Amino acid sequence: MRASGGRSITGTRRSTGINSKKLREPTTQHQQTTSDGFANCPRRHGGSAQCLNGTFSRTKHQHQQRQCKMKIGTWNVTSLTGKEFELIEEAKKYQLDILGISSTKRKGQGTLALNNGWQLFYSGVDQSTHAQAGVAILLNPLLADAVLEWKPINERVALIRLQLKATTLTIIQVYAPNIEADYMAFLDTVLTAMESVPMKDFILFLGDFNAHVGNDSQTWNGVIGLNGDQDLNNQGRCLLDFCATSGLSIMNTFFQHKNIHKYTWYKTGGSMAQRSLIDFVIVSQNLRRAVTDVRVKRGAELSTDHHLVVCILEISSNHPIRKTKSKKITRIRWEALADEEARRKFAKEVNQRYSQLPSKETDIELEWFLFRTALMEAAAEACGTKQIGFQHGQKKTAWWNEQVRKAISEKKTAYRQWIQRQTPENWQNY
C-alpha cells in the first residue's frame, strides 16, 4: 500500500509506515489520488481516510450519536510559574474542558490540585536541570473522574487518556523544539507515544509545533485545508509528512477565519509586526468530523506572546455534572499576633486557661489534648477566626482574593485596549 507523500506502508501494528526507531526525512512527492480526487491515506483510527477540499467522509465508527460539545484549548504560556490560578480564570472564562499547555518551565512530573477542583497534570525536566520547555494539561473538575491514564514522557511530550462515555479520548500535548536539527527526534518521541495508544482511542494532539506547514492543500490533501498560512519551512515539511503517514489532520487549516483569529503567535515592535501559525490542533482520522471549529481567542491574556487556540469538539461524552456542597473550615487568624495588643491578650488567655488545667498528671494523650484545646481556645479568643472556603470539595487558595482578582482584571483590560489599538501608550499601560 502507498501512503500520502509517496511512502510505502509496512505491516506494523498501527500501520504508520514510519520506522519507529528513527523517522526518515520528509519526501517532496505529491500524494497519490484516485480518479475521484480523494487522497489515499493509510488506514488509521476509524478506517481509511477520504477527504476532499477540507470535508471528510463518514466512516462506520463515526455514526455514533454526539451528545456533548467540548471546548479544548492549547496555549503556549512561555512560563506557568505563579500564573496557575490566573490560568484557571481564563479557562473558566472560555468554558474550557481541557487545556493543553506548552512551555510551562515547570520541573518534575506529577499532578497538582488547584482551585475549585481543577487539576494540573505536568511533565518537565528533572529537578537538577535548568528550567526549560515543559508541557501540562489542565483538566476541568467535571472531568476529574474520567481520567484513565496519565503518562508523562519528557519535557516535550505527555499524554492523558479520558473515558467519555463510550468514547476513549487520548490527548497528546507537545512542545516542539525550534531547532531544526532536533525536530526529527522530537517527532520520533511523538510517534512512540502515539503507538502506545490503543487502536480504538480517538487521538487529539495539542501544542506549539514550531512548524510552518504552508497552504498547499492539493499536495497535502486531507492533512491541511484551504485556510492555512503560506509560510512553509523544513520543520513544517517534517510535520506534514508525519501527519500524512499517520492519517492525521491539522485542523486549524480547515476553518475560515479572519487573520486575527487564525495566527497563534505574534511579535510587536520594530519596523514591522510578525505573526505565525504554529500552535496546532491535530486529530486522528476517526475524530475529524467531530471537530466543528478551531480558532484563536485574542481576549485571553497571560503575559505571553502566543494566543489561546480553542477547538470545538462534538463527541459522545458523560461530562458528569456533580453537585457538591460547598465546605468551610474555620482557621485561627494567627497573623493577628503581629499586633502588640493581640499578643498581650493571647498571653493572658493562655495563662488563664493553663491555670485551669488539672495539676495531677494523667494519661499523656489526655494531657496533650487538654493543652492543645487550651492553646487553641486562647488563640481564637485573642486573634479571632476566619473561614477558608471549599468549593466542589477543593480548597480555595487564600491569596487569590478580590484584590488580586481586581488587579488581574485591570491588566487584562489594558491588554484588550492594546489589542484594539497597538500604540506605544497602550503598550506602556499594559
Secondary structure, DSSP 8 states (H G I E B T S, - for coil): -B-TTS-B----SS---S-TTS----------B-TTS-B----BTTB---EETTEE---GGG-S---EEEEEEEEE-S--TT-HHHHHHHHHHTT-SEEEEE-----SEEEEE-GGG-EEEEE---TTS-----EEEEE-GGGGGGEEEEEE-SSSEEEEEEEETTEEEEEEEEE--S-GGGHHHHHHHHHHHHHTS-TTSEEEEEEE----B-S-TTTTBTTB-SSS-S-B-HHHHHHHHHHHHHTEEEGGGGS---GGGT--EEE--SSS-EEE--EEEEEEGGGGGGEEEEEEETT--SS-SB-EEEEEEEE-----------EEEEEE-GGGGGSHHHHHHHHHHHHHHHHTS-SS---HHHHHHHHHHHHHHHHHHHH-EEEEEEETTEE--TT-SHHHHHHHHHHHHHHHHHHHS--HHHHHH-
